[in-house]
Amino acid sequence: AAVEEEETGSSDDPHKFDAVLPITSYEPPDRYGLPPPLLLEVYVDEGLAPKYPYEPPVLALVGGGLPERWLKEMTVRLRKEAVKRCQAESGEPQIFNLVNFIGEEIEHVIQAETEVLEQERKAKLAEAKAAAEAKRKEAMDSQQPSANASSQNASASYKTEAERRAYAMSIVASAGAGACASSANNKSSANNATKVAKQYYQTGVTDKSLVDDLFS
């Protein structure tokens, strides 16, 4: 009678032991969406387990949104646990004990999967950061001006050292003449309402390099 009260399924026949029991402790993770409930199917009738409860019934774990390979693996674990319990407590009903057992096993599996997914997420994030940093560094290197290359190009444009120095001296002379002319203009226009802005000359990077080299 105790066996019948514990393990009778949806049928009203007290001699029927087949049942479908929900694993109520199972909580699917959000990544599973809205899966069907996780169920434990128990088969005893029709000669499937004629010596039950002295031998384990036929068990099957279904649903829950779990991968098919996990359901098979969990069913195998459940079968081994059922055999062990029947040997240790022969004749005692174990269905609900098995329900609790498989609920805990599934919880461990879900936790392990969550940890693996989190490790994969962190690894991908680190890889993306490294790629972005490498790309940023490459862009900075390509945009950085090369003073040495500029100096080499300037030197290469003259056939002889004398030509290079002569050009540098002409730049200095023109800059000096411009400064003197600007000073004279400023003095002559002292009584005017507005002052003439001082003139500046941009000789360019190459010219400056030549002048520095000439007087260094």
WOBEL-V32901 format. One record per helix or strand of 2 or more residues. SS is the DSSP state (a for helix, b for strand). FROM is the first residue (numbers start at 0). TO is the last residue. If there is no record, write none. Layout:
ss:from:to
SS:FROM:TO
SS:FROM:TO
This chain:
ss:from:to
a:1:6
b:18:21
a:29:31
b:37:42
b:57:62
a:67:87
a:94:142
a:146:155
a:160:187
a:203:214
